Amino acid sequence: MNSSVASAGRSDHADAVADLVERYRAVPPGQRVRLGKPSSNLFRFGGSRPDVRLLDTSRLTSVIDVDPVARTADVQGMTTYEDLVDATLAHGLMPLVVPQLKTITLGGAVAGLGIESTSFRHGLPHESVLEMDLLTGSGDVVTARPDGEHADLYATFPNSYGTLGYTLRLRIELQPVAPFVRLTHHRFGTATEAAAAIERLCDLDGAGAGIDFVDGTVFAGGEQYVTVGRFVDEPMPGAQVSDYTGQQVFYRSLQQRPVDHLTTRDYIWRWDTDWFWCSRAFGVQNPLVRRVWPRRYRRSDVYRRLVALDQRHGITNRISDLTHSPRQEMVVQDVEIPVENLDRFLEVFHRDVGISPVWLCPIRLRGKREWPLYPMEAGRLYVNVGFWSTVDEVPGRPDAHNRLVEELVAELGGHKSLYSTVHYGEDEFWRRYNGDAYRAVKDRYDPAGRLPGLYSKVVG
């Protein structure tokens, strides 16, 4: 990005920040606020609250500057990864971790965590944040870095879900890319074999040294694939470059093509076109429907809006009641399981929940630093297990399957992401998510409680 464009971007950003801070401080004391965003990737579908003031953030959605020499980007907090990736790929770079869905924002991924197939090497998105400007609950703008005056806020901001403040600007590290990604899909007959392969492939001093991406997909107890991706300058001789934004569906290709090639941009967004496999719920994977469903609407944010509409109006449950069929329990979760316990988790999950496919994504913290509000152990390899569907509701126990997952995760030494339904009691919640560390920072940066508390936001 040339200097004049970057200078204009910084000037516009400064004006946008000043405007937001002025509007925030003008909200009467005692009235809570939250940021107004055009889209969301949370799976909590509460209605709007009249006592909460929405703040427009439409001027905080841009990439301010990309420095291809330092391999960094300065980015506004509400910038989507779709726009961020477009800006960085123009320089042959990408963020170290790009969560799977286009409309996830950089600020959202840092405050609410994110993950993808580079996470076995680069950890979570907040681990590549060099500094961030935050609007705190008290109305101050502070710059938080790994050390210094606001290091406590830097450390506790990940997994705080906007309850400690809002990101205005983030400076992040970038990595170089090649034009294409070559994929190799390895099939395994048992979860034990798949877990062993993940552990071997994620050894950065061994088999993982030359690997750029690792994730997996479980279709059934006897059919799981571990996918290895490597940057390449060009496809292998005679190989075709696949396109899964049209009539073909990416996850089905795992069972059909042992080796595949995608452009780097298409690889980054390989899951978004069909929201992993969840577009099937809307019939979009049916070839007849797919031909007439506009390509611009084959996006995760479109499907999510349809789900939100259903949840708010209870459409599916009404149909179930009219047809005398079981009501459905939404089971939408991402959990981190130590790799050595992955086979046990999947065994119980297949037996007692039964959703398929299931996504696997290995992850380890990038360095020795640990993060207070999401207490993963440094140096330990985990596997994120993602499952997003509905199952028949247990009569009289509407959250039975979600509660079972929470209990199993606790038993196996794992952690549960907070973007969807949470059923922990308050004492248990704070034991799991370090209430002492959270309260100390909350008291310092939001003493009047202008922003909601973490427990009340994700559970209440």
C-alpha positions as CSV (number, residue, x, y, z in Angstrom):
1,M,0.0,0.0,0.0
2,N,1.6,3.3,-1.0
3,S,2.3,6.0,1.6
4,S,-0.3,8.5,0.5
5,V,-3.1,5.8,0.6
6,A,-1.9,4.6,4.0
7,S,-1.8,8.2,5.3
8,A,-5.3,8.8,4.1
9,G,-6.4,5.6,5.8
10,R,-4.9,6.6,9.1
11,S,-6.5,10.0,8.9
12,D,-9.9,8.5,8.2
13,H,-9.3,6.0,11.0
14,A,-8.5,8.7,13.5
15,D,-11.7,10.5,12.6
16,A,-13.8,7.3,12.9
17,V,-12.3,6.6,16.3
18,A,-13.0,10.1,17.6
19,D,-16.6,9.9,16.4
20,L,-17.2,6.5,18.1
21,V,-15.6,7.6,21.4
22,E,-17.7,10.8,21.4
23,R,-20.9,8.8,20.8
24,Y,-19.9,6.2,23.4
25,R,-19.3,8.8,26.1
26,A,-22.6,10.5,25.2
27,V,-24.6,7.4,26.3
28,P,-26.2,8.2,29.6
29,P,-24.7,6.6,32.7
30,G,-26.3,3.3,33.6
31,Q,-27.3,2.4,30.0
32,R,-25.4,-0.5,28.5
33,V,-24.0,-0.4,25.0
34,R,-22.8,-2.8,22.4
35,L,-21.5,-2.5,18.9
36,G,-24.0,-2.7,16.0
37,K,-22.7,-5.1,13.3
38,P,-24.4,-6.1,10.0
39,S,-23.6,-9.8,10.6
40,S,-22.8,-12.2,13.4
41,N,-21.2,-15.7,13.7
42,L,-22.5,-16.3,17.2
43,F,-25.0,-19.0,17.8
44,R,-26.9,-17.3,20.6
45,F,-30.2,-16.0,19.3
46,G,-31.6,-13.7,22.0
47,G,-33.8,-10.9,20.9
48,S,-32.9,-7.2,20.9
49,R,-33.0,-5.5,24.3
50,P,-34.4,-2.0,24.7
51,D,-32.0,-1.1,27.5
52,V,-28.9,-1.6,25.3
53,R,-27.7,1.2,23.0
54,L,-26.3,0.1,19.7
55,L,-23.2,2.0,18.4
56,D,-22.7,2.1,14.6
57,T,-19.3,0.8,13.6
58,S,-19.6,1.1,9.8
59,R,-16.5,3.4,9.7
60,L,-14.3,0.8,11.4
61,T,-14.4,-1.9,8.7
62,S,-11.2,-1.2,6.7
63,V,-7.6,-2.3,6.3
64,I,-5.6,0.8,7.2
65,D,-2.2,-0.3,5.9
66,V,-0.3,-3.4,4.8
67,D,3.5,-3.3,5.2
68,P,4.9,-6.0,2.9
69,V,8.5,-5.5,4.2
70,A,7.7,-5.9,7.9
71,R,4.9,-8.4,7.0
72,T,2.4,-6.6,9.2
73,A,-1.1,-5.1,8.7
74,D,-2.9,-2.4,10.6
75,V,-6.5,-3.2,10.6
76,Q,-9.7,-1.7,12.0
77,G,-11.5,-3.9,14.5
78,M,-14.7,-4.5,12.5
79,T,-12.8,-5.5,9.3
80,T,-14.0,-8.9,8.0
81,Y,-11.4,-11.5,7.1
82,E,-12.8,-11.5,3.6
83,D,-11.6,-7.9,3.1
84,L,-8.4,-8.5,5.1
85,V,-7.4,-11.5,3.0
86,D,-8.1,-9.6,-0.2
87,A,-5.8,-6.8,0.9
88,T,-3.0,-9.0,2.1
89,L,-3.0,-11.5,-0.8
90,A,-2.4,-8.5,-3.1
91,H,1.0,-8.4,-1.5
92,G,1.6,-12.2,-1.5
93,L,0.8,-12.4,2.2
94,M,-2.0,-13.6,4.5
95,P,-2.7,-13.5,8.2
96,L,-1.1,-16.4,10.2
97,V,-4.5,-17.8,11.0
98,V,-7.7,-17.1,9.0
99,P,-10.9,-18.4,10.5
100,Q,-13.1,-20.4,8.2
101,L,-15.9,-17.9,7.5
102,K,-15.6,-14.7,5.4
103,T,-17.7,-12.4,7.7
104,I,-15.8,-13.2,10.9
105,T,-14.1,-9.9,11.9
106,L,-10.6,-9.6,13.1
107,G,-11.7,-8.0,16.3
108,G,-14.3,-10.7,16.8
109,A,-11.7,-13.5,16.3
110,V,-9.4,-11.9,18.8
111,A,-12.1,-11.3,21.4
112,G,-13.9,-14.6,20.8
113,L,-11.1,-16.8,19.5
114,G,-10.7,-18.3,16.1
115,I,-9.0,-21.4,14.5
116,E,-8.1,-22.9,11.2
117,S,-5.7,-25.4,9.6
118,T,-2.6,-23.3,10.3
119,S,-3.4,-23.5,14.1
120,F,-1.1,-26.5,14.7
121,R,1.7,-24.1,13.8
122,H,0.5,-20.6,14.6
123,G,-2.1,-21.1,17.3
124,L,-5.0,-18.7,17.7
125,P,-5.5,-15.3,15.9
126,H,-4.7,-13.3,19.0
127,E,-1.2,-14.8,19.2
128,S,-0.2,-12.8,16.1
129,V,-1.4,-9.5,17.4
130,L,1.5,-7.2,18.1
131,E,-0.7,-4.4,19.6
132,M,-4.3,-3.2,19.6
133,D,-6.1,0.0,20.4
134,L,-9.1,-0.7,22.6
135,L,-12.1,1.4,23.7
136,T,-12.6,0.3,27.2
137,G,-15.8,0.2,29.2
138,S,-14.8,3.4,31.0
139,G,-14.6,5.2,27.7
140,D,-10.8,5.5,27.4
141,V,-8.8,4.5,24.4
142,V,-5.7,2.5,25.3
143,T,-3.0,0.7,23.3
144,A,-2.5,-2.8,24.7
145,R,0.7,-4.8,24.0
146,P,2.3,-8.0,25.4
147,D,4.1,-5.9,27.9
148,G,3.8,-2.4,29.4
149,E,1.0,-0.5,31.2
150,H,-1.9,-2.4,29.6
151,A,-0.4,-5.9,29.4
152,D,-3.2,-7.2,31.7
153,L,-5.8,-6.1,29.2
154,Y,-3.8,-7.6,26.3
155,A,-3.6,-10.9,28.1
156,T,-7.3,-11.2,29.1
157,F,-8.9,-9.7,26.1
158,P,-9.0,-13.1,24.2
159,N,-12.2,-14.9,25.0
160,S,-13.7,-11.8,26.7
161,Y,-16.3,-11.4,23.9
162,G,-16.5,-7.6,24.0
163,T,-17.1,-7.4,27.7
164,L,-13.7,-5.7,28.5
165,G,-13.7,-3.3,25.6
166,Y,-13.8,-3.1,21.8
167,T,-11.0,-3.3,19.3
168,L,-10.5,-0.1,17.2
169,R,-7.2,-1.1,15.5
170,L,-5.0,-4.1,15.5
171,R,-1.5,-4.6,14.2
172,I,-1.0,-8.2,13.2
173,E,1.8,-10.4,11.7
174,L,1.5,-11.8,8.2
175,Q,3.0,-14.7,6.4
176,P,4.1,-15.2,2.8
177,V,2.0,-17.4,0.5
178,A,2.4,-19.2,-2.8
179,P,-0.3,-19.1,-5.6
180,F,-1.7,-22.6,-4.9
181,V,-2.2,-25.1,-2.2
182,R,-1.8,-28.9,-2.8
183,L,-4.0,-31.1,-0.7
184,T,-3.5,-34.7,0.2
185,H,-6.4,-36.5,1.9
186,H,-5.4,-39.5,4.1
187,R,-8.1,-41.9,5.0
188,F,-8.1,-43.8,8.4
189,G,-10.4,-46.5,9.6
190,T,-10.4,-45.6,13.3
191,A,-10.2,-42.5,15.4
192,T,-7.2,-43.9,17.1
193,E,-5.3,-44.1,13.8
194,A,-6.4,-40.6,12.8
195,A,-5.3,-39.1,16.2
196,A,-1.9,-40.8,15.8
197,A,-1.5,-39.4,12.3
198,I,-2.5,-35.9,13.5
199,E,0.1,-36.1,16.3
200,R,2.8,-37.2,13.9
201,L,2.0,-34.6,11.2
202,C,1.9,-31.8,13.7
203,D,5.4,-32.5,15.0
204,L,7.1,-29.3,13.9
205,D,10.5,-30.8,14.3
206,G,9.6,-33.9,12.4
207,A,6.9,-34.7,9.8
208,G,5.2,-31.3,10.2
209,A,8.3,-29.3,9.4
210,G,7.3,-28.8,5.7
211,I,3.6,-28.7,6.1
212,D,1.5,-25.5,6.0
213,F,-2.0,-26.8,6.8
214,V,-3.6,-29.7,8.7
215,D,-7.2,-30.5,9.4
216,G,-9.6,-33.5,9.2
217,T,-13.1,-34.6,8.6
218,V,-14.9,-37.5,10.2
219,F,-17.8,-39.0,8.2
220,A,-18.4,-42.0,10.5
221,G,-16.6,-44.0,13.1
222,G,-14.9,-46.0,10.3
223,E,-14.2,-43.2,7.9
224,Q,-12.0,-40.2,8.8
225,Y,-9.7,-38.1,6.7
226,V,-6.7,-36.1,7.7
227,T,-5.9,-33.4,5.1
228,V,-2.4,-32.1,4.6
229,G,-1.9,-28.8,2.7
230,R,1.3,-27.4,1.3
231,F,1.9,-24.1,-0.6
232,V,3.1,-24.7,-4.1
233,D,4.0,-22.4,-7.0
234,E,2.1,-24.5,-9.5
235,P,0.0,-27.7,-9.6
236,M,1.6,-31.0,-10.4
237,P,1.9,-31.8,-14.1
238,G,-1.5,-32.7,-15.6
239,A,-3.4,-31.8,-12.4
240,Q,-6.5,-29.6,-12.5
241,V,-7.1,-26.7,-10.2
242,S,-10.5,-27.4,-8.5
243,D,-13.3,-24.9,-8.0
244,Y,-15.7,-25.5,-5.2
245,T,-17.6,-22.2,-5.5
246,G,-19.7,-23.6,-8.3
247,Q,-21.5,-26.9,-8.7
248,Q,-19.0,-29.0,-6.8
249,V,-19.0,-29.3,-3.0
250,F,-15.6,-29.3,-1.2
251,Y,-16.2,-31.8,1.6
252,R,-17.5,-34.4,-0.8
253,S,-14.2,-34.2,-2.7
254,L,-12.3,-35.6,0.3
255,Q,-13.8,-39.0,-0.5
256,Q,-13.2,-38.8,-4.2
257,R,-9.8,-37.1,-4.8
258,P,-6.8,-38.3,-2.8
259,V,-4.8,-35.3,-4.2
260,D,-6.3,-31.9,-5.1
261,H,-5.2,-28.4,-5.9
262,L,-6.8,-25.0,-5.1
263,T,-5.8,-21.4,-5.6
264,T,-4.7,-20.0,-2.2
265,R,-7.7,-17.8,-2.0
266,D,-10.1,-20.6,-2.8
267,Y,-8.3,-22.8,-0.2
268,I,-8.7,-20.2,2.5
269,W,-12.5,-20.0,1.8
270,R,-13.0,-23.6,0.9
271,W,-15.5,-24.1,3.7
272,D,-17.5,-20.9,3.3
273,T,-19.4,-21.6,0.1
274,D,-21.3,-24.4,1.9
275,W,-20.8,-23.4,5.5
276,F,-18.7,-26.6,5.8
277,W,-21.6,-29.0,5.0
278,C,-24.5,-27.2,6.6
279,S,-25.8,-25.8,3.3
280,R,-27.4,-29.2,2.8
281,A,-30.1,-28.2,5.4
282,F,-31.3,-25.7,2.9
283,G,-31.1,-28.1,-0.1
284,V,-28.3,-26.1,-1.7
285,Q,-26.2,-29.2,-2.3
286,N,-29.0,-30.7,-4.4
287,P,-27.8,-30.2,-8.0
288,L,-31.2,-28.9,-9.2
289,V,-31.4,-26.3,-6.3
290,R,-27.7,-25.4,-6.6
291,R,-28.1,-24.4,-10.3
292,V,-30.7,-21.8,-9.4
293,W,-29.4,-20.7,-6.1
294,P,-27.4,-17.5,-7.0
295,R,-23.6,-17.9,-6.4
296,R,-23.5,-14.7,-4.5
297,Y,-25.9,-16.2,-1.9
298,R,-23.7,-19.4,-1.4
299,R,-22.1,-17.9,1.7
300,S,-22.0,-18.7,5.3
301,D,-23.6,-15.4,6.4
302,V,-26.6,-16.0,4.2
303,Y,-27.2,-19.5,5.8
304,R,-26.6,-18.1,9.3
305,R,-29.3,-15.4,8.7
306,L,-31.7,-18.1,7.7
307,V,-31.0,-20.1,10.9
308,A,-31.4,-16.9,12.9
309,L,-34.8,-16.3,11.3
310,D,-35.9,-19.9,12.1
311,Q,-34.7,-19.6,15.7
312,R,-36.4,-16.3,16.4
313,H,-39.7,-17.4,15.0
314,G,-39.6,-21.1,16.0
315,I,-40.5,-22.2,12.5
316,T,-38.9,-25.6,12.7
317,N,-40.5,-26.4,16.0
318,R,-43.9,-25.3,14.8
319,I,-43.6,-27.6,11.8
320,S,-42.5,-30.5,14.1
321,D,-45.5,-29.9,16.4
322,L,-47.9,-29.8,13.4
323,T,-46.5,-33.0,11.9
324,H,-46.1,-34.8,15.3
325,S,-42.4,-35.3,14.7
326,P,-39.7,-34.8,17.4
327,R,-38.6,-31.3,18.1
328,Q,-35.0,-30.6,17.3
329,E,-32.1,-29.6,19.6
330,M,-29.5,-27.4,18.0
331,V,-26.1,-28.9,18.8
332,V,-23.6,-26.3,17.5
333,Q,-20.2,-26.5,19.3
334,D,-16.5,-26.2,18.9
335,V,-14.4,-27.9,21.6
336,E,-10.7,-28.5,22.2
337,I,-9.7,-32.0,23.2
338,P,-6.2,-33.2,24.0
339,V,-5.1,-35.3,21.1
340,E,-4.5,-38.3,23.3
341,N,-8.3,-38.2,24.2
342,L,-9.7,-37.6,20.8
343,D,-10.6,-41.2,20.1
344,R,-12.5,-41.4,23.4
345,F,-14.4,-38.2,22.6
346,L,-15.4,-39.4,19.2
347,E,-16.5,-42.8,20.5
348,V,-19.0,-41.3,22.9
349,F,-20.0,-38.6,20.4
350,H,-20.8,-41.1,17.7
351,R,-22.8,-43.2,20.1
352,D,-24.7,-40.6,22.0
353,V,-25.0,-37.6,19.7
354,G,-24.6,-39.0,16.2
355,I,-23.9,-35.9,14.1
356,S,-21.8,-36.2,11.0
357,P,-19.7,-35.0,9.4
358,V,-17.4,-33.6,12.1
359,W,-14.5,-31.3,11.6
360,L,-11.1,-31.8,13.2
361,C,-8.5,-29.1,13.5
362,P,-5.3,-29.6,15.5
363,I,-4.1,-26.6,17.5
364,R,-1.3,-25.8,19.9
365,L,-0.4,-22.4,21.4
366,R,2.2,-20.7,19.3
367,G,4.7,-20.2,22.1
368,K,5.2,-20.6,25.8
369,R,2.7,-17.9,26.7
370,E,-0.6,-19.0,28.1
371,W,-3.8,-17.0,28.1
372,P,-5.9,-16.5,31.3
373,L,-9.4,-16.8,30.0
374,Y,-8.9,-19.8,27.8
375,P,-6.5,-22.0,29.8
376,M,-4.9,-24.2,27.2
377,E,-1.5,-25.6,28.2
378,A,1.5,-24.4,26.3
379,G,3.3,-27.1,24.4
380,R,0.3,-29.4,24.4
381,L,-1.4,-30.5,21.2
382,Y,-5.2,-30.3,21.1
383,V,-7.7,-31.1,18.4
384,N,-10.7,-28.8,17.8
385,V,-13.8,-30.8,17.2
386,G,-16.5,-28.9,15.4
387,F,-20.1,-30.1,14.9
388,W,-23.0,-28.1,13.8
389,S,-26.4,-29.6,13.3
390,T,-29.6,-30.7,15.1
391,V,-30.7,-33.9,16.7
392,D,-34.0,-35.2,18.1
393,E,-34.7,-33.5,21.4
394,V,-35.0,-35.7,24.5
395,P,-38.5,-35.2,25.8
396,G,-38.4,-33.1,29.0
397,R,-34.6,-32.4,28.5
398,P,-34.3,-29.9,25.7
399,D,-30.5,-29.4,26.1
400,A,-29.6,-33.0,26.9
401,H,-27.0,-33.4,24.1
402,N,-25.3,-30.1,24.6
403,R,-25.0,-30.8,28.3
404,L,-23.6,-34.2,27.6
405,V,-20.9,-32.6,25.4
406,E,-20.0,-30.2,28.1
407,E,-19.6,-33.0,30.7
408,L,-17.6,-35.1,28.3
409,V,-15.2,-32.2,27.4
410,A,-14.6,-31.6,31.2
411,E,-14.0,-35.3,31.8
412,L,-11.4,-35.4,29.0
413,G,-9.5,-32.3,30.0
414,G,-10.7,-30.1,27.2
415,H,-12.2,-26.7,26.7
416,K,-15.4,-25.4,25.1
417,S,-15.8,-22.3,22.9
418,L,-18.3,-19.7,24.1
419,Y,-19.9,-18.6,20.7
420,S,-22.9,-20.9,21.2
421,T,-25.1,-22.2,24.0
422,V,-23.4,-22.6,27.4
423,H,-25.1,-24.4,30.4
424,Y,-22.5,-24.1,33.1
425,G,-23.6,-22.7,36.4
426,E,-21.9,-19.5,37.4
427,D,-19.4,-21.0,39.9
428,E,-18.4,-23.7,37.5
429,F,-18.1,-21.2,34.6
430,W,-15.7,-19.0,36.5
431,R,-13.6,-22.0,37.6
432,R,-13.2,-23.0,33.9
433,Y,-12.6,-19.5,32.6
434,N,-10.5,-17.9,35.3
435,G,-12.9,-15.6,37.1
436,D,-10.2,-14.1,39.3
437,A,-8.2,-12.9,36.4
438,Y,-11.3,-11.6,34.6
439,R,-12.7,-9.7,37.5
440,A,-9.4,-7.9,38.2
441,V,-9.3,-6.5,34.6
442,K,-13.0,-5.8,34.5
443,D,-12.7,-3.7,37.7
444,R,-9.8,-1.7,36.2
445,Y,-11.2,-1.0,32.7
446,D,-15.0,-1.1,33.2
447,P,-15.6,-0.2,36.9
448,A,-19.1,1.1,36.3
449,G,-20.2,-2.0,34.4
450,R,-21.1,-0.2,31.2
451,L,-20.4,-3.4,29.2
452,P,-22.0,-6.7,30.2
453,G,-20.1,-9.3,32.2
454,L,-18.8,-12.4,30.4
455,Y,-21.0,-14.8,32.2
456,S,-24.2,-12.8,31.7
457,K,-23.4,-12.3,28.1
458,V,-22.7,-15.9,27.1
459,V,-25.0,-17.7,29.5
460,G,-27.6,-15.3,30.8
